[in-house]
Amino acid sequence: MSMQLTHANVWVHDQDEALAFYTEKLGLEVREDVTLPELGGYRWLTVGPVGQPDVAFTLNVPGPPVFDPDTTDQVKTVMAKGGAGSFIFGTADCRATYEELKARGVEFTEEPSERPYGIDAGFRDPSGNAFRLVQSTM
């Protein structure tokens, strides 16, 4: 059996706001944007890194058809605390990428700093999801 990771889910408050952030500020590309009437208007929205077509983020708002109302509230509570997800973007030059993203309006929680594994910086998306930007030296 052979498997590959193709999608990682990112919970967001608003898909349009998330789409703008991930494409305009982070420079990702839209992969799929489909509304499914048979699922109550559920919107399947994915974005991914340019040049890496086999990996995508699904940008989902917690709610039906995935969750019932109680579970939706619980997920939103975890999102508000920044605990719904954490993702790492690799880069060849953390400081240069940091400056580029900062110029596009990405708000960083941590500036680039030396770590045992390389140079690392942190930022969050508008929904509170944590991201690391890492230049690995390993």
C-alpha positions in Angstrom: 0.0 0.0 0.0 1.2 3.5 -0.9 -0.2 6.7 0.5 0.7 10.4 0.1 -0.4 13.4 2.1 -2.4 15.6 -0.3 -4.5 17.9 1.9 -4.3 19.5 5.3 -7.4 21.1 6.8 -7.2 24.7 8.1 -10.3 25.9 10.1 -11.1 29.5 9.2 -13.8 32.0 10.3 -14.5 33.3 6.8 -13.5 31.6 3.6 -13.3 34.8 1.5 -11.1 36.4 4.1 -8.9 33.3 4.2 -8.7 33.1 0.5 -7.5 36.7 0.2 -4.9 36.1 3.0 -3.5 32.8 1.6 -3.4 34.0 -2.1 -2.6 37.7 -1.8 -0.4 37.8 1.3 1.2 34.3 1.3 1.2 33.9 -2.5 -0.5 30.5 -2.6 -2.7 29.6 -5.6 -6.3 28.5 -5.7 -6.6 24.8 -6.5 -10.4 24.2 -6.1 -13.3 26.5 -5.3 -16.6 24.6 -5.7 -19.9 25.0 -4.0 -21.9 21.8 -3.5 -25.7 22.4 -3.5 -26.3 18.8 -2.6 -24.5 19.4 0.7 -26.4 22.5 1.6 -24.2 24.9 -0.2 -20.9 23.5 1.3 -17.9 25.2 -0.3 -14.9 23.1 -1.0 -12.0 25.6 -1.2 -8.4 24.6 -1.5 -5.1 26.5 -1.9 -1.6 25.4 -2.3 2.0 26.4 -2.8 3.0 27.4 -6.3 5.2 24.6 -7.8 3.9 22.0 -5.3 0.8 20.8 -6.9 0.5 17.6 -4.8 -0.1 19.5 -1.5 -3.1 21.7 -0.6 -4.8 23.3 2.4 -8.6 23.0 2.6 -10.0 26.2 4.0 -13.1 25.2 5.9 -15.5 27.0 8.2 -16.5 24.7 11.1 -20.2 23.7 10.8 -22.5 21.5 8.8 -22.2 19.1 7.1 -19.0 18.3 9.0 -20.1 19.2 12.5 -23.2 19.5 14.6 -23.9 22.8 16.4 -22.3 21.7 19.7 -19.1 20.5 18.0 -19.0 23.6 15.9 -19.0 25.7 19.0 -16.2 23.7 20.6 -14.0 24.0 17.4 -14.6 27.7 17.3 -13.6 28.0 21.0 -10.3 26.2 20.3 -9.8 28.4 17.2 -10.2 31.5 19.4 -7.3 30.2 21.5 -5.0 29.6 18.5 -5.1 25.9 19.1 -6.8 24.6 16.0 -3.8 24.1 13.8 -0.1 24.7 13.4 1.7 24.5 10.1 5.3 24.9 8.8 6.4 26.5 5.6 10.0 25.7 4.6 12.1 28.4 2.9 15.7 28.7 1.6 16.0 32.2 3.2 13.9 32.9 6.3 14.9 36.5 6.7 14.2 37.4 3.1 10.9 35.6 3.1 10.0 37.3 6.4 10.6 40.7 4.9 8.6 39.9 1.7 5.6 38.6 3.6 5.8 41.4 6.1 5.7 43.9 3.2 2.5 42.2 2.0 0.9 42.7 5.3 1.5 39.4 7.1 1.6 40.0 10.8 4.3 38.1 12.5 4.2 36.9 16.1 8.0 36.2 16.2 10.8 37.7 14.1 13.4 35.4 12.5 15.7 33.9 15.1 18.5 31.3 15.3 17.4 27.9 16.5 19.3 24.6 16.8 17.6 23.4 13.6 17.9 26.7 11.6 16.2 30.1 11.4 12.6 30.3 12.4 9.8 32.9 12.5 6.1 32.7 13.5 2.9 34.3 12.2 -0.8 33.7 12.4 -3.6 33.8 9.8 -6.7 36.0 10.3 -8.4 33.0 12.0 -5.6 32.5 14.5 -3.9 29.5 13.0 -0.2 29.4 13.9 2.4 29.1 11.2 6.2 28.7 11.3 8.5 29.9 8.6 11.7 27.7 8.8 15.0 27.8 7.0 16.4 24.4 8.0 20.2 23.9 8.6 19.9 20.2 9.2 
